[in-house]
Amino acid sequence: MSETNEFSGKVVIISGSSSGIGAGIAIQFSKAGAHVVVTGLEDDKVAEVAKQCLQCSPNGLKPLEVVADITKDDDCKRLIDLTIETFSKIDILVNNAGICLFSTIDDINIAANYDKIMNVNMRSVVYLTHLAVKHLEKTRGNIIITSSVASRKIFPMCFLYNMSKSAVDMFTRCMALELGPKGIRVNSVNPAAVNTNIAIAMGLSRPLIDQMFADQEKSIPMQRQGTPIDVANAVLFLASDKCSFVNGSNFFVDGGDAGKVVVITGSSSGIGAAAALQFSKSGAQVVITGRNAQNVSKVAKECQKISPKGLKALEVVMDVSKDEDCKRLIDSTIKSFGKLDILVNNAAKGGFKSISDPNIMDEFQAVMDTNLRSVVYLTHLSVEHLEKTKGNIINVSAVAGIRPSALDMFSRCLALELGPKGIRVNVVNPGAVRTNFGTAAGLSKPQFEFILNALGKSYPLGRVGESIDIANVILFLASDESSFV
């Protein structure tokens, strides 16, 4: 999804970019038109990656090469100073450098191993961030930290690495809170198994590494190991303007829309409509759904206008809480297009009730039927078609409430179940977004606006989200660039 020159004029520092994931990130940023700073311990490897970056840069931009040991404060300072001296600014800092060591608690070298891992994986991140903040504030830039699934999943003899990555995730969230008001976004990517030279650096033999990754592939829903490009794509997305409302996230990477057929429930307004418009811009065939025929028709007309090929959207007026309507939606899609590539379960119903409300159970049933039961049933109906296209499912959840908790767990369970069928399942969890959701739930416009303004002040970025913010995340998760997410 990263267009050529999308990062034109941007200055990007990537620590640990002389090999592996860091090199992949540097190359992708170069392809997107950025000035990159390549760093590492070995000058020949730094030079090799810099050469690759120069070759793939659309404007032939020469990277800045800095041989540095990020465990040394003087080298960290030199890295930042040289970047400012060369480019006069910093837009993006990617704290990517990391190491892993095998160690047990009774290891005689435990203290030295602890210091080594924490100095690379955590201390350098803190110090480089400290040095870069004053420059990033001027450019309203952002920071991306390469963490790991090891921040939440334990591995034998790797407790030091696990601890360091858990610390990185918490640092990410704390910095998002602290730096958001300065206009600086902070996020992390958390890759699973990616075959780089980190295992060789740990002392493992190539046959053992190959066997280890082969065994891990069996437990990964997508049944393949990740590549540096998988992680790099996530980094570029998080660094882009498309992700301007994503802050403090830990983006797990563990597991092109032209010609794709996309069903989006609740797409006659709000987030669903924005997603439909973005998919249409990307050349997809979209299916617009909602209960109000006029609103459905209006969004469908807008989609056709912005479609590069003038593709007419399929309009389906329906109620997702009714099984027969769900079946009609899928049947109509297959009849019209012969396939289904992407299902976006977006429809949702809100309401304000206390536990003592006499109508609580009626409201509970109505909310759960729309927000959760319909997701389960539509997914059930879609699986046979998505398996044929190796498609994917995106569920729009939220940051709070009973339904989001259940939907998040459903998404994780389905990712495990459907991954072997080639179907990816992900969930998007928006905070407050400026849509008609509040008024539909019974609030007046002034009441809802008051709530949105109050919430915006409490967010690190100082604003609530817009529908386009969420739509951009949905498109990325649905794209081939997110094939390991």
Order of alpha helices (4+ residues) and beta strands (2+ residues): beta-alpha-beta-alpha-beta-alpha-beta-alpha-alpha-beta-alpha-beta-alpha-alpha-alpha-beta-beta-alpha-beta-alpha-beta-alpha-beta-alpha-alpha-beta-alpha-beta-alpha-alpha-alpha
